[in-house]
Amino acid sequence: MCGRYAVVSKLKVIEKEFNADVSEILDRFEFNPNVSPNDEALVITNDAPDTVQLFRFGFTPHWAKKKTYMINARSEGDHNKENATNYTGAKGIISKPMFRKAIRSQRCLVIADAFVEGTTEKKLSDPYLVYRGGKKRPFAMAGIWDEWIDPKTGETTKSFAIITTAPTPLMQAIPHHRSPLVLTEEDEKRWISNDLTLNEVTEMLYPFDDTGFNAYPISTDIKSAHNKYADVLKPTGERLRKEYDYIFYQDLELQGMGETTARKRVEDRKQNNQLDLFGS
């Protein structure tokens, strides 16, 4: 499952990368290296493909009597219980009551700079940050969304879940038994197209090509949704794949991590006794 991810790019970078307007969220967006369930996070939906919006991470279908907070939508549904990487059978998500409407007509891009996976056995007690090398970020994960109205208060909540598939080779190396569906640039546009047939949707629900992606272990501080400081993304060990010219955390340091100056001063004071793994 994918229950944590990072959004650290500046809005102007996101706007340029996805060719989508960010003006509606300028006053609401906050740097978030630890996007957690129930956080507001960046999405681009099929009904507003030219606009970046803030939706709640944790899907609630429109018909629910109360909020459900489903963070992931399993593409195989109740099938492929062994999480076999070569699975080619039915995509149960299309018939699952929770998701069958959204997968057909309410798809979204979930914007991220990296995502976090724990090992299958220890989960977020043994977390890894997964990122794309070559400074090719942000990227988009496939998501679905819905709009729910609280029957008691009338308050509207727009929420989303991330589509997951069987594990990619990098996920297996962690090891983790699932993977979010990371989209290619071409498939980003297709995913939120209203012209996509259901058959075309299901043809996209397979593990992505993780060539160019890498991962390294990070602190278990990521487990707490309250830990929103940049150092939760700091490596605590070696990368899983050899890499000579790019380190995710160093690049974030150079760009300032998207934090405001005041916030960075506060977090610097919190972290001033921690060891800098990269040296001066």
Buried (B, 14 or more C-beta within 10 A) or exposed (E): BBBBBBBBBBBEBBBEBBEBEBEEBEEEBBBBBBBBEEBBBBBBBBEBBEBBBBBBBBBBBEEBEEBBBBBBBBBBBEBBEEBEBEBEEBBBBBEBEBBBBBBBEBBBBBBBBBBBBBBBEEBBEBBBBBBBBEEEBBBBBBBBBBEBEEEEEEEEBBBBBBBBBBBBBBBBBBEBBBBBBBBBEEBBBBBBEEEBEEEEBBEBBBBBEBEEBBBBBBBBBBBEBEBBBBBBBBBBEEBBBEBEEBBBBEBBBEEBBBBEEEBBEEBEEEEEEEEEEEEE
